[in-house]
Amino acid sequence: MFKVADYLIQTQAVTVPNDAAELRPLDTRGDAGSLWSLWVLTTAVARVVKGRVNGQLAGVHVNMAERLSLFRKCTLIIVSRALGIPVILHLHAAQLQHFYRHLPAPLKAMTRWVFSIANSCIVLGTASRQFVNATLKVPTQRIQILINGVPEPTDPRRLSSPGINATQQVLFVGNLSERKGVSDLLQALALPGFETDRVKVTLAGGGDIAAYQAQARRLGLDRWVHFAGWSNQAQVAQLMSRADVLVLPSYDEGLPLVILEALANGVAVVCSPVGEIPSVFTDHVNAIFVQAGDVMGIAAALQKVLKQPVLRQQLERNGRALYTQHFSLARFFSDVARIHQQHFGIAGAAQMSTQAEMIEVVQP
């Protein structure tokens, strides 16, 4: 969610034309604890009020997830609409429908009301649209499906080396958690069939790294499975350029940017068909599907891709073609600009950083 706003801001013109808006980051959370996030939210509200008073703020594009993100963003949406500022609500979290189900009735009602006052609601695919329409009661004509986009690779692609001593690289990128299937992945890697002298697995991401490192040691994986820790955009780009396979055996997702980044880099993808993934990808055409929690299936899929270069190359080509057609950042920026123009009366100009949860659209 942070990366989506960041990519848009990076892509806008360095010098904003007179007839275009400037996209600015609007953080509501900060990078410290919950008390600090209250201050950051207050500061964001103040910026919105100031923008309304000085007439420079054309609209607010809110990127929403679940849990505390829902309540912070609800605050911003309510304030913005009370001030007469148009709001686009951009839902990224596939988990919101599960979170919503456990909310008490008053908070469910508040959530439905906030979704109802946004000028438009952007979702990632048909599953999210069904939830927003059927459960949150947003009319169909105010819901738009918009698939995220990611930049072109910044690091040159490592050429495959078919030699007998060539090392194949498997990459996982994401928060190390059970929801992402990290324990399942480690257990799968411990199964027989992997040529451990010729395979290196890298897990990049934050979370309880120490616990998963200990699990990897218990499973005897520490010689060929490595933990890179939290990685920034440049570090992920470098890891992606060297990878042969991206694996993401999650239990729950929307449409992960890391999969789109793999496609952009021509990296074969092994993932679970959850969230919007099965509506966008086709099994054995541009990805290999494995069921979440199927440890043996994860191992079999990885081994299949690693040991069948023709299949891997097919996945790489088809994935890159899909990226070019649907997931380029230029296309994504253009689609967002079209929605901004429709609801704000002005939009940014494409052209590159601040991680942001929201974007202010500011008139020149």
Secondary structure by P-SEA (a helix, b strand, c coil): caaaaaaaaaaccccccccbbbbbbbbccccccaaaaaaaaaaaaaaaaaaaaaccccbbbbbcccaaaaaaaaaaaaaaaaacbbbbbbbcccaaaaaaaaccaaaaaaaaaaaaaccbbbbccaaaaaaaacccccccccbbbbbbbbcccccccccccccccbbbbbbbbcccccccaaaaaaaaaaccccccccbbbbbbcccaaaaaaaaaaaacccccccccccccaaaaaaaaaaccbbbbbcccccccaaaaaaaaabbbbbbcccccccccccccccbbbbcccaaaaaaaaaaaaaacaaaaaaaaaaaaaaaaccccaaaaaaaaaaaaaacccbbbbccccccccbbbbccc
